Amino acid sequence: MEEAELRFREAMARKTKYLERVKRGLEAPMPLEEYRAWADVVRQLGVAWARMVTESREQ
């Protein structure tokens, strides 16, 4: 469970850093389809972590 949380938090940190760099004009935006796929992966990591937390509380 800790590994899932770490993977999710690292992915969110990378996503936040990327968005901030794009906002400041330091990095070019990636194509929309590529960004959506990346955001889906980050979301899936969050869902997996949340599911593990929920299951551990039910036991």
C-alpha positions as CSV (number, residue, x, y, z in Angstrom):
1,M,0.0,0.0,0.0
2,E,2.8,2.4,0.8
3,E,4.4,1.7,-2.6
4,A,1.1,2.5,-4.3
5,E,0.8,5.8,-2.4
6,L,4.4,6.7,-3.3
7,R,3.8,5.9,-7.0
8,F,0.7,8.1,-7.1
9,R,2.3,11.0,-5.2
10,E,5.3,10.9,-7.5
11,A,3.1,10.9,-10.6
12,M,1.1,13.8,-9.3
13,A,4.2,15.8,-8.5
14,R,5.5,15.2,-12.0
15,K,2.2,16.3,-13.5
16,T,2.0,19.4,-11.3
17,K,5.6,20.3,-12.2
18,Y,4.9,19.9,-15.9
19,L,1.7,22.0,-15.7
20,E,3.5,24.8,-13.9
21,R,6.4,24.7,-16.4
22,V,3.9,25.0,-19.3
23,K,2.0,27.8,-17.5
24,R,5.2,29.8,-17.1
25,G,6.2,29.1,-20.8
26,L,9.2,27.1,-19.8
27,E,8.0,24.0,-21.6
28,A,5.9,23.4,-24.7
29,P,2.6,21.7,-24.1
30,M,2.4,18.1,-25.2
31,P,-0.3,17.0,-27.7
32,L,-3.7,16.8,-26.1
33,E,-4.1,13.0,-26.7
34,E,-0.7,12.3,-25.1
35,Y,-1.6,14.5,-22.1
36,R,-5.0,12.8,-21.6
37,A,-3.3,9.4,-21.7
38,W,-0.8,10.5,-19.1
39,A,-3.5,12.0,-16.9
40,D,-5.4,8.7,-17.2
41,V,-2.4,6.8,-15.9
42,V,-2.0,9.2,-13.0
43,R,-5.7,8.9,-12.2
44,Q,-5.5,5.0,-12.3
45,L,-2.6,5.1,-9.8
46,G,-4.8,7.2,-7.5
47,V,-7.7,4.8,-7.9
48,A,-5.5,1.8,-7.2
49,W,-4.1,3.4,-4.1
50,A,-7.6,4.5,-2.8
51,R,-8.9,1.0,-3.4
52,M,-6.0,-0.5,-1.3
53,V,-6.7,2.0,1.5
54,T,-10.4,1.1,1.5
55,E,-9.8,-2.6,1.5
56,S,-7.3,-2.3,4.3
57,R,-9.8,-0.4,6.4
58,E,-12.5,-3.0,5.8
59,Q,-10.4,-5.8,7.2
